[in-house]
Amino acid sequence: MLILIFDAHWGHPLGQEDTIEGVEITTDRSRFAEADVVICHLPEWKEDRITAIRPWSWELKPKKRPGQIWVGCSLECEDHYPVMRDARFMQHFDLTMTYRLDSDIPTTYAIPFGSVANMLSALRRPPPPKTEDAPLVSFISSDVDRNDRRAYLYELSRYIAIDSYGKFLNNRRLPTDRGRESKLDVIGAYRFTIAFENARSNDYVTEKLFDAFWAGSVPVYFGAPNVEKFVPGSNCYIDASRFADPKDLAEHLKRLASDEAAYQRLFAWKQRPLRSHFLTLIEREARPPLTRLSELILGRLGDCAAL
């Protein structure tokens, strides 16, 4: 079986080494006609590749070969790319490989370093000492904002100290920048970490939440309404949406920061069994998405051959 990655994820590879026996993966578009499976990065399908030929139909370029299986792939929120909500467009794709839990191949942000063992080890570690004076840390840089997170964060900063290492409200710099490793080291030194998504949609839970759990800080979350499906235990994060306004949230955080016993109760989940749905989430993500996709398609082909 030949799988063609027609669009890499913003030019980045999808892990071509993650294959199973009998599966070849290529990024060579000249092999489109012979490909059994074509993976399309949905956010990169622009107007030059999508033409409305009727009110109820799209024409896509390239044209799908009969019998070819098309896979719509995206880690980006549908709020940013409304075409992903358009049934006329999505009907061209036989399978989906997205952040959504109801996708054929769910591909979430749950494991920052791609290892279940490392993630479980990090979750069981005691939180590191909180050595920074400010109770909150932020790493927000992107201008993309369908969640009004920048306005909320700006208002929040009026009532509580926030050390911002991102471009937005920047007031601190990393002492050394070793990429993600440095970010996690910094986060661990703060009591709370801003984990505000750039969109508010079910299942759209990014590394912002998981980084805080990994580093041993308490995430202050604003994003997916169903975030409970993605957390490892009870009382392990602060849901900003449950507070009347940023001032109300700030007062709550300041109370927790000044009451060590109350703050430590936010880590009691580390001593309890992790939620079963969280374990299912990370264990599934331990298997590379291309491997899961290959097995799914080969299984379907095998079932058809047996009929």
PyMOL commands that set and color helices and strands:
alter all, ss='L'
color gray80, all
select helices_A, chain A and resi 29-34+42-44+47-49+82-85+87-90+116-124+149-156+180-188+207-215+227-230+240-242+246-257+260-271+276-285+289-306
alter helices_A, ss='H'
color red, helices_A
select strands_A, chain A and resi 2-5+24-26+37-41+50-54+57-60+69-74+95-98+136-138+162-164+192-196+218-222+238-239
alter strands_A, ss='S'
color yellow, strands_A
deselect
rebuild
show_as cartoon
